[in-house]
Amino acid sequence: MVYKEKIVKWLKEYAEASGMEGFVVGISGGIDSAVTSTLCALTGLKVHAVTMPIHQDPTLHGLSELQIQWLEDSFANVTSECVDLTKTYDIFSQDVTTTELGLANSRARLRMTTLYALAASRNMLVAGTGNKVEDFGVGFFTKYGDGGVDLSPIADLMKSEVYELAHELGVPQEIQEVAPTDGLWGDGRNDEDQLGATYGELEWAMRFSGGDCSDREKEVLKIYSEHRNKNYHKMIPIPVFKKDE
């Protein structure tokens, strides 16, 4: 895929221009973080891969460990650590009254805070792992959580392109085959369960320019529009009152 070399070059040039030594990447066990961390490693700059379990599903955490082991076996510039945030999250959730969604998003924000703390101590950038469907289609990310990053190497790639790149990069097959999930709920629900459509269907909706549709396609367009309208505030700059307007 033509994107691999371009993204690696872009990552390296951005880090060097910023005076940074490399990248910190949160490893979730999913395809996006696997591809992002591998691209970062290919720059030759330092990469610190971090798992941050919070009451984590053992299978998903096992995939995170699998990706990190593969990275460390493949690249001498990769280091890693596990920061178990379960106790931190439990204390937070006991002291703050919020909704189920608020608690799920708090998991992502605790992880973002952790990544930035680790990046600050290493003079590194936090690399985002969102793809185009999530970041600019349906807004399927946590504001100031996994959306809080320094740069986004795969945010212009559709999910299908991320899978193609994962295959080219040799990402472990188990990670390529697992159902995508944000891992924020602890009840086994995956991304499709939450979104009501597959990534392939959402990609189609993003590209749709008019014409006849089947009943399912009409349903997918409705799902896509509802998610996009609800989450559009995540995709635009923070509104600022202008005193002279």
Secondary structure, 3 states (H helix, E strand, C coil): CCHHHHHHHHHHHHHHHCCCCEEEEECCCCHHHHHHHHHHHCCCCEEEEEECCCCCCHHHHHHHHHHHHHHHHHCCCEEEEECCCHHHHHHHHHHCCCCHHHHHHHHHHHHHHHHHHHHHHHCEEEECCCCHHHHHHHCCCCCCCCCCCCECCCCCCCHHHHHHHHHHHCCCHHHHHCCCCCCCCCCCCCHHHHHCCCHHHHHHHHHCCCCCCCHHHHHHHHHHHHHHHHHHHHCCCCCCCCCCC
